[in-house]
Amino acid sequence: MTHSGPYELPGSVLDTLTPVSKRQVLNRRGSTVWEITTDGGRHAAKVGYPSATHAWTALAPAREGTILQQLSPGGVSYGDWEHGTWNIQPWHQGESLFDLWQPHRAEGASSEPDPGEALSCAEAVAALHATGWAHGDIQPAHLIISDERTALIDLALAYGGDIPTAYDFSYRGCLVHYESPEISRSVLETGTATPTMAADVYALGASLFISATGLRHVAYPDDASRKDQRQAIVKGPHRPVNVPGVLGKLIEAMLSPEPADRPRSAEICKELSSGH
């Protein structure tokens, strides 16, 4: 049974946390996210349920919970509820990459994107890759930048370790605007794909490009179907990268259609750190 949500917090979540306050921050595609404040701090609670088009969204919060516990167990819990699964994790305060770079996309803007902010995003991706995991769903909204650090969030589609069978599901691509050609091709041909670190690098390049310019890296109509979007990515080419300096050169390399030609995330960090 599908439902458009939002649902109230399940009792099993309230048994784990005692909220002082709560705020719904998102409800879409089978997931409701709450910001919860307790006496011990701030938390994000994700509640999953089947959407109109996908059953796997009900399992996604618990799948992410199992991954987060492997990577950083502190403050992470997950469980089942009537319509799906849920997880609780630390709240990450900051601005998304897309929101932070909005001034650079404004008409007549004279400033250029900060390579240091791009570096912090690359460092977050490289840190995940160093653990052996690929993210599988990198997009500007999942890069949360603060003065202290950049957090890479939403790991429900990540690949690289053991997932309990009860919570696992096939990877059917991500938000198509950030898919690499090989991921789009596999989804078109077989219906599924396997997340890779090289595809993450491509998605990071596409995320930096759209955040800096406001344009998708491949041109297609706003109302194009997902199939048509994927076909456009597979056929290419991507739009010209008109971002200046070392950042533009790196984005060009990250958007290479051949996975083997893309720099690794650690190499991106090294290039951005050196500034040339």
C-alpha positions, 0 to 999 in steps of 0.5 A: 500500500502506498501513501503520500505522507507525511506520517507522524513519528512512529512510536518506536522513534519516540521510544528512542528519543524524547523530543523537546521540539520537532520540525518536519523538514522534508516529505517526498518520494517515500521519505519524511525527515524530521529535525528533532531537538532533545536534551542531548542535542539535535538529530535527524529522524528519517521515516520511510514508506512505499511511494507511488512509484517505488517500494524500496523507499520503505527500506531506505532508512534502515539500509542507511542506518546499517551503513552509518553504524558501520562507518560511525556508530555514535548516535545512529539507530534504526528500526521497523515500523508499520509502513516501513523503516526509520533511522535516527542520526546526528543532525548536520547543520549548514548549507547545501552546496547549491544554496551556498553557491547561489550568489555565483549564479546570480545575473551579473555576479562577479565572484567565482566559486570558492575552490576551498569549498569545492575542496571540502566537498571533495574531501568528504567524498574522498573520506567515504571512498577511503572506507571502501564505500561508494555513495551512489547518490551524490548531488548538491543537496547531499553536500552540507557545508558549515564553517567546521566541516562538510558532511556527505549525507543520505547514504541509503544507496551506498555500496561497499559492505555488508547489508542485512538481506531484510533491508537491501534492494537493487540499485536503480540509479539516482537523481538522473541529473548526476548520473554517469554515462555508465550508470545511465547505460546500465539502468537503461539496458538492465534496470539496475546498476552498481554504484562505483567510486568513479561514478561518484567522481562524475556525480561530484563534477556534475554537482559542482557544475550545476551549483556554479552555473545553474545548468545541468551538465547535459542538456535535455528538456525540463519535462524529459522522461527519465529514460530520455534523460538517461539517453541524453547522458549516454549519448553526450556530450556534456555542456562546455565547462565554463568554470574558470581556473583549476576548478573548471579543469577538474570538473572537465576531467571529472565529467569524462565519459570514460570512468578510467579517465576520471581522477580519483577523489583523493587526486581531486583533493590534491589538485584543489589543495595545490591550486594549479 
